[in-house]
């Protein structure tokens, strides 16, 4: 089951957000933009869009600059699970569907923990994810990121994107 544009619009209206027009969002491959209740929030990102890059992720790094992260991109939505093997910094994992809508946030993943972190919360009727953003632990809460908020990025199929690029 996937969300169509009408369902996404209904979700945003129920949250009290009407959204910017496509012309309001200037996208770039190395940047993601979220629409929060307090306004836009942007991150500079590295892309992990092939098997080798996704397997490496942020392993072995000792730090991550505030306002930056790694965006994992899959060609098609799928069920995903992450872990923190060889990852030395705490991370927030933000799981997004094919429309770029935040569907699940796992805050402050514990460094070096190999316990699987699922991309969907319990009872999620559509657990498939297209993208996952890893940012510094605690950043999602500090910046007001929440389930249901849209993200803009040019790698999202723009006809499906809840927050299309301008």
C-alpha positions in Angstrom: 0.0 0.0 0.0 1.5 3.4 -0.9 0.3 6.9 -0.3 -1.1 8.8 -3.2 -0.9 12.6 -3.5 -4.5 13.1 -2.2 -3.8 11.0 0.9 -0.6 12.9 1.5 -2.5 16.2 1.1 -5.2 15.1 3.5 -2.5 14.1 6.0 -0.9 17.5 5.9 -4.2 19.3 6.1 -5.1 17.2 9.2 -1.8 18.3 10.7 -2.6 22.0 9.9 0.0 22.4 7.2 -0.8 23.5 3.7 2.7 23.3 2.4 4.8 25.5 0.0 4.4 25.4 -3.7 7.0 23.5 -5.7 8.6 26.8 -6.6 9.4 27.4 -2.9 11.8 24.4 -2.7 15.2 24.6 -4.4 16.7 21.2 -4.3 20.2 20.0 -4.7 21.7 16.5 -4.7 23.8 17.3 -1.6 21.0 18.9 0.4 17.7 17.7 1.9 15.0 20.1 3.1 12.3 19.2 5.6 9.1 21.3 6.2 8.6 21.4 10.0 5.9 23.3 11.9 8.6 26.0 12.6 9.7 26.3 9.0 12.2 24.6 6.7 15.2 22.6 8.1 18.0 21.7 5.7 20.9 19.3 6.0 24.0 18.9 3.8 24.2 15.3 2.9 26.5 12.7 1.4 24.6 10.2 -0.8 24.8 6.4 -0.2 23.0 5.2 -3.3 24.7 2.0 -4.3 25.2 -1.3 -2.4 28.8 -0.6 -1.4 28.1 3.0 -0.2 25.1 1.8 1.8 27.1 -1.0 3.4 29.8 1.5 4.5 27.5 4.3 5.6 29.0 6.3 8.4 31.2 3.5 9.8 34.5 4.4 11.4 33.8 8.1 11.6 34.6 9.8 14.8 32.4 12.9 14.3 29.6 14.3 12.2 29.1 18.1 11.7 25.9 19.6 12.9 23.6 20.2 10.0 25.1 17.3 8.0 24.3 13.7 7.4 24.1 10.7 5.0 21.1 10.0 2.8 20.6 6.4 1.9 18.7 6.1 -1.4 17.1 2.9 -2.7 15.8 2.5 -6.3 12.5 1.2 -5.1 10.8 1.2 -1.7 11.6 -1.8 0.5 11.5 -3.0 4.1 14.8 -1.9 5.7 16.7 -2.5 8.9 19.9 -0.7 10.1 22.5 -1.4 12.8 25.4 0.6 14.3 28.2 -1.9 13.6 31.6 0.0 13.5 29.7 3.3 13.9 31.3 5.4 16.7 28.9 8.3 16.9 25.2 8.3 18.1 22.8 8.9 15.2 19.2 9.7 14.6 17.8 7.5 11.8 15.0 9.1 9.8 13.0 6.7 7.6 11.1 8.1 4.7 8.6 6.6 2.3 8.5 7.0 -1.5 6.8 10.5 -1.2 9.6 11.7 1.1 7.4 11.7 4.2 8.9 10.9 7.5 7.4 7.6 8.6 9.6 6.6 11.5 12.4 8.2 13.6 14.8 6.1 15.7 16.5 8.6 18.0 20.0 8.4 19.4 21.0 5.0 18.0 23.7 3.6 20.3 27.3 3.5 18.8 28.6 0.0 18.0 25.2 -1.7 18.9 24.4 -4.5 16.4 20.8 -4.7 17.4 18.7 -4.3 14.2 16.8 -1.0 13.9 13.7 -1.5 11.9 12.6 1.2 9.4 9.0 1.0 10.5 7.3 1.3 13.9 4.9 -1.3 15.2 1.7 -1.5 13.3 2.8 0.5 10.4 0.6 -0.6 7.5 3.2 0.3 4.8 6.7 -0.5 6.2 8.5 0.1 2.9 11.1 2.9 2.8 12.7 4.7 -0.1 15.3 6.8 1.8 16.9 6.9 5.2 18.7 10.0 6.6 21.3 9.6 9.3 22.1 12.7 11.3 23.7 13.4 14.7 22.0 11.9 17.7 19.5 14.3 19.2 19.3 16.5 16.1 15.8 15.3 15.0 14.3 16.4 18.4 16.3 19.6 18.6 15.1 20.7 15.1 11.5 19.6 15.5 11.5 16.8 13.0 8.5 14.5 13.4 6.6 11.7 11.7 4.4 13.0 8.9 6.7 15.9 7.8 7.8 16.0 4.2 11.3 16.1 2.8 12.4 17.5 -0.5 15.2 16.0 -2.5 15.8 15.6 -6.3 16.1 11.8 -6.1 12.5 11.5 -5.0 10.1 10.8 -7.9 8.8 14.4 -8.2 5.3 13.3 -9.3 5.0 11.4 -6.0 6.9 13.8 -3.8 4.9 15.4 -0.9 7.3 18.3 -1.1 8.4 18.6 -4.8 11.5 20.4 -5.9 11.1 23.8 -7.5 
